[in-house]
Amino acid sequence: MAKERGVDIELKLSRGSRIYRPQEILAGMVVINNWASKYISHQGIRVIVDGRVNLQIPFHIPLNVSEDGDPDGFYETYHGSNINIQYLITTDVVRGYLHNTLSATLEFIIESVKGHLFNTPVSPESVSFYITQDTQKHQLLPALRSGGFRVTGNICTQCSLAEPVTGEIVVETSALPIYSIDIMLLRVESIIIGEKFALQTTEIQTTQVADGDVCHSMALPIYIILPRLLTCPGLSNGFFSIEFQLQIVISFESDLSKLYGEPKLKTTKQWVASQTLPLRLIRVERNQDG
């Protein structure tokens, strides 16, 4: 059904089933709905019957490793900030000089080859952390510097890409109420261009663990689902590298925090405390699910 402002047109067939046989009459109506009750002009109404056959042509293309047998010829699919690893399949239907070539492109996903996979489940490796006024290198609010705070916990720093990042965090003491507890997933991309080295850390996603003040000495669970195309196993090939980090961000309630809102990456605001930990992501062999 085609639409224009206040006017649309639709086709209605004489049979609700829309089933007809050869030699029968295909009958129906062209309905013009004039919702705006305005004058409609036209230069003729055409009805065309078109028959189409859609063909599906199968193909099989082996994804071979390089000639020397090195499986590193394929890097995992990754969509980053300055580094993108994509695999595309393109088809062209050449129709001759007087017709345009028909083309279609589709992205497909590459994961680690079997030789580089862990065949057995990998136990997540967790580290303990603590965040206090003494672990911060930037200036804090006077109330935080004098009254102090202590936030402890543990979090996975090695895990499978198919599993969530888990852990827990505990606010033991705090001179100011908690405004928010967030965990940022960061990517660290480095590129070597000639003799120059470019490194950039950007945020992939932020997971909020707590909103508002929390009970002291109560363990809060951490559960972070990793985005599929924005993460990959850590990679370094001499020309570029991809690494990941977790940044634990504690925002305290103050007039300034209400004024400026949510913290940004690697913030040094006076009402924010943080700690950054490395995150190693690995690929574990799984059954093909199609």
C-alpha positions as CSV (number, residue, x, y, z in Angstrom):
1,M,0.0,0.0,0.0
2,A,1.5,3.3,-1.1
3,K,0.9,6.4,1.0
4,E,1.0,10.2,0.5
5,R,-0.1,12.9,2.9
6,G,-3.7,12.2,3.5
7,V,-4.0,9.8,0.6
8,D,-3.2,6.2,0.1
9,I,-3.8,3.5,-2.5
10,E,-4.3,-0.2,-2.0
11,L,-5.3,-3.3,-4.1
12,K,-8.1,-5.6,-3.1
13,L,-8.8,-8.9,-5.0
14,S,-12.1,-10.5,-5.5
15,R,-11.1,-13.6,-3.5
16,G,-10.0,-13.4,0.1
17,S,-7.7,-16.4,-0.4
18,R,-5.9,-14.7,-3.3
19,I,-5.8,-18.1,-5.1
20,Y,-6.4,-18.2,-8.9
21,R,-5.9,-20.7,-11.6
22,P,-4.7,-20.4,-15.2
23,Q,-7.4,-19.3,-17.6
24,E,-9.4,-17.6,-14.8
25,I,-10.0,-13.9,-14.4
26,L,-8.0,-12.0,-11.9
27,A,-10.5,-9.5,-10.6
28,G,-10.4,-6.8,-7.9
29,M,-10.5,-3.1,-7.2
30,V,-8.0,-0.2,-6.9
31,V,-9.0,1.6,-3.7
32,I,-8.0,5.3,-3.2
33,N,-8.5,6.4,0.3
34,N,-8.8,10.2,0.5
35,W,-8.3,10.7,4.3
36,A,-7.7,14.5,3.9
37,S,-10.9,15.0,1.8
38,K,-9.0,17.0,-0.8
39,Y,-9.1,17.2,-4.6
40,I,-7.1,14.4,-6.2
41,S,-5.9,14.7,-9.8
42,H,-4.3,11.9,-11.9
43,Q,-3.2,11.1,-15.4
44,G,-4.4,7.6,-15.6
45,I,-4.5,4.4,-13.4
46,R,-2.5,1.4,-14.6
47,V,-2.8,-2.2,-13.3
48,I,0.1,-4.5,-14.2
49,V,0.4,-8.2,-13.5
50,D,4.0,-9.3,-12.9
51,G,5.3,-12.8,-12.4
52,R,8.6,-13.4,-10.6
53,V,10.8,-16.4,-9.9
54,N,13.4,-16.1,-7.0
55,L,16.4,-18.4,-7.4
56,Q,18.6,-19.6,-4.6
57,I,22.0,-20.6,-5.9
58,P,24.1,-22.6,-3.3
59,F,27.8,-22.0,-2.9
60,H,30.6,-23.5,-0.9
61,I,33.8,-21.6,-0.2
62,P,36.5,-23.2,2.0
63,L,38.0,-20.8,4.5
64,N,41.6,-22.0,4.1
65,V,44.5,-20.9,6.2
66,S,47.5,-19.3,4.6
67,E,49.8,-21.2,2.3
68,D,52.3,-21.9,5.0
69,G,49.6,-23.4,7.2
70,D,49.5,-20.5,9.7
71,P,46.0,-20.3,11.2
72,D,46.8,-16.7,12.2
73,G,45.8,-15.7,8.6
74,F,42.3,-15.2,10.1
75,Y,41.9,-12.8,12.9
76,E,38.6,-12.8,14.9
77,T,35.9,-10.5,13.8
78,Y,36.1,-7.3,15.8
79,H,34.4,-3.9,15.6
80,G,36.4,-1.3,17.5
81,S,37.1,2.4,17.5
82,N,40.2,2.6,15.4
83,I,40.6,-1.1,14.5
84,N,38.0,-3.0,12.6
85,I,38.4,-6.6,11.5
86,Q,35.6,-7.6,9.1
87,Y,34.9,-10.4,6.6
88,L,32.6,-9.8,3.8
89,I,31.2,-12.0,1.0
90,T,30.1,-10.3,-2.2
91,T,28.2,-11.6,-5.2
92,D,27.8,-9.9,-8.6
93,V,25.3,-10.9,-11.3
94,V,26.7,-9.5,-14.6
95,R,23.8,-8.8,-17.0
96,G,25.5,-7.4,-20.0
97,Y,26.2,-4.0,-21.5
98,L,22.7,-2.5,-21.4
99,H,21.9,-3.6,-17.8
100,N,23.3,-2.8,-14.4
101,T,25.2,-5.4,-12.5
102,L,23.3,-6.8,-9.5
103,S,25.4,-6.9,-6.3
104,A,24.9,-8.0,-2.7
105,T,27.3,-8.0,0.2
106,L,27.0,-9.8,3.6
107,E,29.2,-9.8,6.6
108,F,30.1,-13.1,8.2
109,I,31.7,-13.7,11.6
110,I,35.1,-15.4,12.1
111,E,36.0,-17.0,15.4
112,S,39.2,-18.7,16.5
113,V,40.4,-21.8,14.7
114,K,40.2,-25.1,16.6
115,G,43.9,-25.2,17.1
116,H,43.8,-22.0,19.1
117,L,40.8,-22.9,21.2
118,F,40.7,-24.2,24.8
119,N,39.2,-27.7,24.6
120,T,38.1,-27.7,28.2
121,P,36.2,-25.2,30.2
122,V,38.5,-22.5,31.6
123,S,38.0,-21.5,35.2
124,P,37.6,-17.7,35.6
125,E,40.5,-16.0,37.3
126,S,39.5,-13.5,39.9
127,V,41.5,-10.8,41.6
128,S,40.7,-8.9,44.8
129,F,40.7,-5.2,44.8
130,Y,40.3,-2.3,47.2
131,I,39.6,1.4,46.6
132,T,40.3,4.0,49.2
133,Q,41.2,7.7,49.3
134,D,44.8,6.7,49.4
135,T,44.7,4.7,46.1
136,Q,43.5,7.8,44.2
137,K,46.1,10.1,42.5
138,H,43.7,12.9,41.8
139,Q,42.2,15.5,44.1
140,L,39.1,14.4,46.1
141,L,36.4,16.3,47.9
142,P,37.6,17.4,51.3
143,A,34.9,15.3,53.0
144,L,36.3,12.2,51.2
145,R,39.9,13.0,51.9
146,S,39.4,13.6,55.6
147,G,36.5,11.2,56.3
148,G,37.7,8.4,54.0
149,F,36.1,5.5,52.3
150,R,36.9,1.8,51.6
151,V,35.4,-0.3,48.8
152,T,36.6,-3.9,48.3
153,G,35.6,-6.8,46.2
154,N,36.7,-9.3,43.6
155,I,36.1,-9.6,39.9
156,C,37.1,-11.9,37.0
157,T,40.1,-10.8,35.0
158,Q,40.2,-13.8,32.8
159,C,37.1,-15.4,31.3
160,S,35.6,-16.9,28.2
161,L,34.0,-14.6,25.7
162,A,30.8,-16.8,25.9
163,E,30.5,-16.3,29.7
164,P,29.7,-13.2,31.8
165,V,32.2,-11.3,33.9
166,T,31.2,-11.9,37.5
167,G,32.3,-10.9,40.9
168,E,31.1,-8.8,43.9
169,I,31.8,-5.5,45.5
170,V,31.4,-4.3,49.1
171,V,31.2,-0.8,50.4
172,E,32.8,-1.1,53.9
173,T,32.9,2.5,54.9
174,S,32.2,5.9,53.3
175,A,32.1,9.4,54.6
176,L,29.7,10.4,51.9
177,P,26.6,8.5,50.5
178,I,27.2,6.5,47.3
179,Y,25.6,8.1,44.2
180,S,26.4,5.2,41.8
181,I,28.7,2.2,41.3
182,D,29.5,1.4,37.7
183,I,31.9,-0.9,35.8
184,M,33.2,0.2,32.4
185,L,34.4,-2.2,29.8
186,L,37.2,-0.6,28.0
187,R,39.2,-1.4,24.8
188,V,42.8,-0.5,24.5
189,E,43.8,-0.2,20.8
190,S,47.4,0.5,19.7
191,I,48.7,1.0,16.2
192,I,52.3,1.2,14.9
193,I,52.6,3.6,12.0
194,G,56.2,3.8,10.9
195,E,58.1,5.0,13.9
196,K,55.0,6.4,15.6
197,F,52.9,4.5,18.1
198,A,49.3,5.5,18.6
199,L,47.3,4.2,21.6
200,Q,43.7,5.0,22.5
201,T,41.5,3.7,25.3
202,T,37.7,4.0,24.7
203,E,34.6,2.8,26.4
204,I,32.6,-0.1,25.0
205,Q,29.8,-0.3,27.6
206,T,29.0,0.6,31.2
207,T,27.2,-1.7,33.6
208,Q,25.6,-0.1,36.7
209,V,26.0,-2.2,39.8
210,A,24.3,0.1,42.2
211,D,22.1,3.2,41.9
212,G,22.1,5.4,45.0
213,D,23.5,4.7,48.5
214,V,23.9,1.1,49.5
215,C,24.1,-0.8,52.8
216,H,27.6,-1.0,54.1
217,S,29.3,-4.5,54.4
218,M,26.7,-6.0,52.0
219,A,28.1,-7.8,48.9
220,L,26.7,-6.6,45.6
221,P,26.9,-9.0,42.7
222,I,28.7,-8.1,39.5
223,Y,27.3,-9.6,36.2
224,I,28.5,-8.2,32.9
225,I,27.5,-9.7,29.5
226,L,30.2,-9.2,26.9
227,P,29.0,-7.8,23.5
228,R,29.8,-10.2,20.8
229,L,31.2,-8.1,18.0
230,L,32.8,-5.5,20.2
231,T,35.1,-7.9,21.9
232,C,37.6,-10.6,20.9
233,P,40.5,-12.6,22.3
234,G,43.4,-10.3,23.0
235,L,45.5,-9.8,19.9
236,S,49.0,-8.5,19.1
237,N,50.7,-9.0,15.8
238,G,53.5,-6.4,15.7
239,F,51.5,-3.8,13.8
240,F,48.5,-3.4,16.0
241,S,47.2,-4.8,19.3
242,I,43.8,-5.1,21.0
243,E,43.5,-5.4,24.8
244,F,40.6,-5.0,27.3
245,Q,40.2,-3.5,30.7
246,L,37.6,-3.1,33.5
247,Q,37.3,0.2,35.3
248,I,35.4,0.2,38.6
249,V,34.0,3.7,39.2
250,I,32.6,4.8,42.5
251,S,30.6,8.1,42.4
252,F,29.8,9.8,45.7
253,E,26.7,12.0,46.3
254,S,27.4,15.7,46.4
255,D,26.1,18.9,44.9
256,L,28.8,18.6,42.1
257,S,27.8,15.1,41.2
258,K,24.1,16.1,40.8
259,L,25.2,19.0,38.6
260,Y,27.6,17.2,36.3
261,G,25.8,13.8,36.1
262,E,27.3,10.5,35.2
263,P,31.1,10.0,35.2
264,K,33.1,9.6,32.0
265,L,36.0,7.4,31.0
266,K,39.0,7.7,33.3
267,T,37.4,10.6,35.0
268,T,39.4,12.6,37.6
269,K,36.4,14.4,39.1
270,Q,36.7,15.2,42.9
271,W,33.6,13.1,43.7
272,V,34.7,10.0,41.8
273,A,37.1,7.2,42.8
274,S,38.1,4.4,40.4
275,Q,40.4,1.5,39.8
276,T,41.4,-0.1,36.4
277,L,42.1,-3.8,36.0
278,P,43.3,-5.8,33.0
279,L,40.8,-8.2,31.4
280,R,42.0,-11.2,29.4
281,L,39.3,-12.7,27.1
282,I,39.7,-16.1,25.6
283,R,37.7,-18.3,23.2
284,V,36.6,-21.7,24.4
285,E,35.5,-24.4,21.9
286,R,31.8,-24.9,21.7
287,N,29.3,-26.9,19.7
288,Q,28.2,-25.4,16.4
289,D,24.7,-24.0,16.8
290,G,24.3,-22.7,13.2
